[in-house]
Amino acid sequence: MNNKKTVLICIGTRPEAIKMAPVYFAFLKSGYNTKLCVTAQHRDLLDQVLQFFKIKPDFDLDLMTPNQSLNKLSSRILDGIDGIFSTHKIDLVLVHGDTTTSSVIALAAFNRKIKVGHVEAGLRTYNKYAPFPEEINRQLTGRLADYHFAPGVNAKQNLVNEGVNDNTILVTGNTVIDALHIASGILDSGFKTDMIDQLIKTIDFNKKIILVTGHRRENFGEGFESICDALEALSEDSDVELIFPVHLNPNVQDVVYKRLSNLKNIHLIAPLDYPTFIWVMKQSHLIISDSGGVQEEAPTFGVPVLVTRTVTEREEGVNAGCSFLVGTNQDLIITKAKDILCNSSQNQKISNPYGDGDASKKIVDFFEYQDDRK
């Protein structure tokens, strides 16, 4: 392997930081000249993860501004990353998943004829507005990428069906499981945050805990109204505590705080840092969420997920009985949640269909093998 080869790992949001942290560590350990660039598409939430994993970026574009449009953000990312490409020799760019950061940086790298590796490649709903804008972001990145690291066989098959060369695809499992193992180990060693201590003081964890998250654009408006109706109904059970870290987007906050403030058994709290979120997840009996990452993480702890989306690109969890698609249908959310809570003692820890924690190593091994062949 040529140890002078420079790999630039690019992230912009908290989920990307979580899922790319173990990839970053794996490349550092391998001897590659590894650099990290953050666009700060999300600032505070991103920084929390970087601090937890003790990662310091080499490049920080610091592009977050309040309420900027997707087009404005895209133009600023394109200009910012091109400044790095024009002044540093980069041999390989690694991007993740389905964010604006990923698709725009992949485009910028392509324009510079720099090779692109796509981590968490091949996820599809084939509905360009669900999730929006993520579905098109991941499809665009897939067309621009040279190497595709699929989290599962379904994702690989999607790429093959789209004409991607099989030799450029590797099924790795999902790097979020790698990160989860690292974080869980830190928590099990006695690590606690101020947030964890505060939650213990204010919430009765002897009750059945329902963890709720929501942020998808397609659920703005009526979707979140219906979800709130369901949560209000579930909160009437005196043996239940609902913990809802409310996303900072005004389209979420305005509805949630108006509808659910001061309701018994519902705790509306600020967004949790990564280790605290993992800790709460481990205490939960049920999760109600539109998050892709949560669908992947929860099976490790044997926690069922009601997915408040009409479609999901993470079909493995649905097929394995880890996740259940309920959309924003109030009655369906209530019925399925009560069914799971009534049978929570039967929920057993199952094998996580998204991997066993060695995805990052597989990605590095892939490039080392490619280099050894040259």
C-alpha positions in Angstrom: 0.0 0.0 0.0 1.2 3.5 -0.8 1.1 5.2 2.6 1.2 8.7 0.9 -2.2 8.2 -0.7 -4.5 10.9 0.7 -8.1 10.0 1.7 -10.5 12.8 2.4 -13.6 11.8 4.5 -16.4 14.3 4.2 -19.4 14.8 6.6 -22.0 17.4 7.3 -24.6 16.1 9.7 -24.7 14.3 13.0 -25.8 10.9 11.4 -22.9 11.2 9.0 -20.4 11.9 11.8 -21.7 8.9 13.8 -21.5 6.5 10.8 -18.2 7.8 9.5 -16.3 8.0 12.8 -15.4 4.3 12.8 -14.4 4.6 9.1 -12.1 7.5 9.9 -10.5 5.6 12.7 -10.0 2.5 10.5 -8.3 4.6 7.8 -6.0 6.3 10.4 -5.0 2.9 11.8 -4.3 1.5 8.3 -1.6 4.1 7.5 -3.4 6.1 4.8 -2.9 9.8 4.9 -6.4 10.4 6.3 -8.1 13.8 6.4 -11.5 14.9 7.6 -13.6 17.7 6.2 -16.9 18.9 7.8 -19.3 21.2 6.0 -21.2 21.7 9.3 -24.5 21.4 7.4 -25.6 20.8 11.0 -23.4 22.6 13.5 -24.1 21.9 17.1 -25.3 18.3 16.6 -22.3 17.5 14.5 -19.9 19.0 17.0 -21.4 16.9 19.8 -20.5 13.7 18.0 -17.0 14.8 17.1 -16.3 15.7 20.7 -17.6 12.4 22.0 -15.3 10.5 19.6 -12.5 13.0 20.2 -12.2 13.8 16.5 -10.8 17.1 15.2 -11.5 18.0 11.6 -8.7 19.0 9.3 -11.1 21.2 7.3 -14.2 23.0 8.6 -16.3 24.8 6.0 -18.7 26.0 8.7 -21.6 26.5 6.3 -24.7 26.3 8.6 -26.9 29.4 8.5 -30.5 29.5 9.8 -33.2 28.5 7.3 -31.0 28.4 4.2 -32.5 26.8 1.2 -31.2 23.5 -0.2 -30.0 25.3 -3.3 -28.2 27.9 -1.3 -26.5 25.2 0.9 -25.6 23.2 -2.2 -23.9 26.2 -3.9 -21.9 27.0 -0.7 -20.8 23.4 -0.3 -19.7 23.2 -3.9 -17.7 26.3 -3.7 -16.2 25.5 -0.3 -15.0 21.9 -1.1 -13.6 23.1 -4.5 -11.3 25.4 -2.6 -9.9 22.4 -0.8 -9.6 20.3 -4.0 -7.8 23.2 -5.7 -5.1 23.5 -3.0 -4.6 19.9 -1.8 -3.9 16.7 -3.6 -6.7 14.3 -2.8 -6.6 10.8 -4.2 -9.9 9.5 -2.8 -13.0 11.1 -1.3 -15.4 9.2 0.9 -18.9 10.4 1.4 -21.8 8.9 3.3 -25.4 8.1 2.6 -28.0 10.6 1.4 -27.3 14.2 2.6 -26.8 17.3 0.5 -23.2 17.3 1.7 -22.6 13.8 0.2 -24.2 14.4 -3.2 -22.7 17.9 -3.7 -19.2 16.8 -2.7 -19.4 13.7 -4.9 -20.3 16.1 -7.8 -17.4 18.4 -7.0 -15.0 15.4 -6.8 -16.2 14.1 -10.1 -15.6 17.5 -11.7 -12.0 17.3 -10.5 -11.7 13.6 -11.6 -11.1 12.5 -8.0 -12.3 9.0 -7.2 -15.4 8.8 -4.9 -16.3 6.0 -2.5 -19.9 6.0 -1.3 -20.5 4.5 2.2 -24.1 3.2 2.8 -24.7 3.0 -0.9 -27.6 1.5 -2.7 -30.5 2.3 -0.4 -33.6 3.1 -2.4 -37.3 3.8 -2.1 -37.6 4.9 -5.8 -40.0 7.6 -4.7 -38.1 10.8 -5.3 -40.1 12.7 -2.7 -40.0 10.1 0.1 -37.7 10.7 1.8 -37.1 14.2 0.4 -34.4 15.3 -0.5 -32.5 12.2 0.6 -33.8 9.7 -2.1 -32.5 11.8 -4.9 -29.3 12.7 -3.0 -28.4 9.0 -2.7 -29.3 8.2 -6.3 -27.1 11.1 -7.6 -24.2 10.1 -5.3 -24.6 6.5 -6.6 -24.2 7.7 -10.2 -21.1 9.7 -9.4 -19.4 7.2 -7.1 -16.6 4.9 -8.3 -16.8 2.5 -5.3 -20.0 1.5 -3.6 -20.2 0.1 0.0 -23.6 -1.4 0.4 -25.0 -2.1 3.9 -26.8 -5.2 2.7 -27.7 -7.5 -0.2 -30.8 -5.6 -1.1 -28.8 -2.4 -1.5 -26.3 -4.2 -3.6 -29.0 -5.6 -5.8 -30.5 -2.1 -6.3 -27.1 -1.0 -7.6 -26.7 -4.0 -9.9 -30.2 -3.4 -11.3 -29.1 0.2 -12.0 -26.1 -1.0 -14.1 -23.3 -0.5 -11.5 -20.3 -2.8 -12.1 -20.5 -5.6 -9.6 -16.7 -5.4 -9.1 -17.1 -1.9 -7.6 -19.7 -3.0 -5.0 -18.9 -4.5 -1.6 -21.5 -5.5 1.0 -20.1 -4.4 4.3 -23.0 -4.2 6.8 -23.7 -0.7 8.2 -21.0 1.4 9.8 -23.5 2.7 12.3 -23.2 -0.7 14.1 -19.4 -0.2 14.3 -20.1 3.2 16.0 -22.8 1.7 18.2 -20.4 -0.9 19.5 -17.8 1.8 20.3 -20.3 4.1 22.0 -22.0 1.3 24.0 -18.6 0.1 25.3 -17.8 3.6 26.5 -21.2 3.8 28.3 -20.8 0.4 29.8 -17.5 1.5 31.3 -19.3 4.0 33.5 -19.4 7.1 31.2 -22.3 9.4 31.9 -23.4 12.8 30.6 -25.1 15.6 32.5 -28.1 14.9 30.3 -28.3 11.3 31.5 -28.1 12.4 35.2 -30.9 14.9 34.5 -33.1 12.3 32.8 -32.7 9.9 35.7 -33.9 12.7 38.1 -37.0 13.6 36.1 -38.2 10.4 34.4 -39.4 7.2 36.0 -37.5 4.5 34.1 -39.3 1.8 35.9 -42.2 2.5 33.6 -42.3 1.4 29.9 -40.3 3.9 28.0 -41.3 5.1 24.5 -38.6 7.1 22.7 -39.9 9.4 20.0 -38.0 11.2 17.2 -39.2 13.0 14.1 -37.6 15.3 11.5 -38.6 14.1 8.0 -39.7 16.9 5.6 -42.4 14.7 4.1 -44.2 14.6 7.6 -44.3 18.4 8.1 -47.8 19.7 8.6 -50.6 17.1 8.8 -48.2 14.2 9.3 -46.8 15.6 12.5 -50.3 16.6 13.7 -51.4 13.0 13.3 -48.4 11.7 15.1 -49.1 14.0 18.0 -52.6 12.7 18.2 -51.2 9.2 18.5 -48.7 10.2 21.2 -51.3 12.0 23.2 -53.5 8.9 23.2 -50.5 6.7 24.2 -49.7 9.0 27.1 -53.0 8.2 28.8 -51.5 4.9 29.9 -50.2 5.6 33.4 -47.5 2.9 33.0 -45.9 4.6 30.1 -43.3 7.5 29.8 -42.7 9.1 26.4 -39.4 10.8 25.8 -39.4 13.1 22.8 -36.2 15.0 22.0 -37.7 17.6 19.7 -35.8 18.4 16.5 -34.7 22.1 16.2 -36.5 22.6 12.9 -39.4 25.1 13.4 -41.7 22.9 11.3 -41.3 20.2 14.0 -41.1 22.4 17.1 -44.1 24.6 16.4 -46.4 21.6 16.1 -45.0 19.4 18.8 -44.8 22.1 21.6 -48.2 23.4 20.7 -49.8 20.0 20.8 -47.9 18.1 23.5 -46.7 20.6 26.1 -47.7 19.9 29.7 -49.3 16.6 28.9 -48.9 13.9 31.5 -46.2 11.3 30.8 -44.8 13.2 27.8 -41.4 14.7 28.2 -40.4 17.2 25.5 -36.7 17.8 25.8 -33.9 19.3 23.8 -32.1 17.1 21.2 -29.9 14.6 23.0 -26.2 14.2 22.4 -25.1 11.0 20.9 -24.1 9.0 24.0 -27.2 10.1 25.9 -29.4 9.1 23.0 -27.8 5.6 22.9 -28.3 5.3 26.7 -32.0 6.2 26.4 -32.4 3.8 23.5 -31.0 1.0 25.7 -33.7 1.8 28.3 -36.6 1.9 25.8 -39.4 -0.6 25.3 -40.4 0.9 22.0 -39.2 3.6 19.6 -41.4 5.7 17.3 -39.3 7.4 14.7 -38.8 8.4 11.1 -35.0 8.1 11.4 -33.1 5.7 9.2 -30.2 5.5 11.7 -32.6 4.5 14.5 -34.0 1.7 12.4 -30.4 0.3 12.1 -29.3 0.9 15.7 -32.4 -0.3 17.7 -32.1 -4.1 16.8 -28.8 -4.3 18.6 -30.7 -3.6 21.8 -33.8 -5.6 20.9 -36.0 -2.5 20.7 -38.8 -2.5 18.2 -39.3 0.6 16.0 -42.5 2.0 14.6 -41.4 3.8 11.4 -43.5 6.9 10.8 -43.0 6.7 7.0 -44.9 5.1 4.2 -41.9 3.5 2.7 -38.4 2.7 4.0 -35.2 1.9 2.2 -34.1 -0.2 5.2 -36.2 -3.2 4.3 -34.0 -5.7 6.2 -35.4 -4.5 9.5 -39.0 -4.8 8.4 -38.3 -8.3 7.0 -36.7 -9.4 10.3 -39.5 -8.1 12.4 -37.4 -5.3 14.0 -39.3 -2.4 12.4 -42.9 -1.8 11.4 -44.1 0.7 8.8 -47.0 2.7 10.3 -46.7 6.0 8.4 -48.5 8.9 10.1 -51.7 6.9 10.5 -52.9 7.7 14.0 -54.9 4.5 14.6 -52.2 2.3 13.2 -49.5 3.9 15.5 -51.7 3.5 18.6 -52.7 -0.1 17.8 -49.2 -1.3 17.0 -47.6 0.5 19.9 -50.1 -1.0 22.4 -49.6 -4.4 20.9 -45.8 -4.2 21.3 -46.0 -2.7 24.9 -48.4 -5.5 26.0 -46.0 -8.1 24.8 -42.8 -6.3 25.6 -41.6 -9.2 27.9 -41.5 -11.3 24.7 -39.2 -9.0 22.9 -35.9 -10.8 22.6 -32.6 -9.5 21.4 -32.1 -10.7 17.9 -29.3 -10.6 15.5 -29.0 -7.2 13.9 -29.7 -7.5 10.1 -27.5 -4.4 9.5 -24.2 -5.9 10.5 -21.9 -7.0 13.4 -19.5 -4.1 13.7 -16.8 -4.8 11.1 -18.0 -2.7 8.2 -15.3 -0.1 8.5 -12.5 -2.7 8.4 -14.1 -4.2 5.3 -14.0 -0.8 3.6 -10.3 -0.3 4.4 -9.5 -3.9 3.4 -11.1 -3.3 0.0 -8.9 -0.3 -0.8 -5.8 -2.0 0.5 -6.5 -4.9 -1.8 -7.0 -2.5 -4.7 -3.7 -0.9 -3.9 -1.8 -4.2 -3.6 -2.9 -5.1 -7.1 -1.4 -2.0 -8.6 
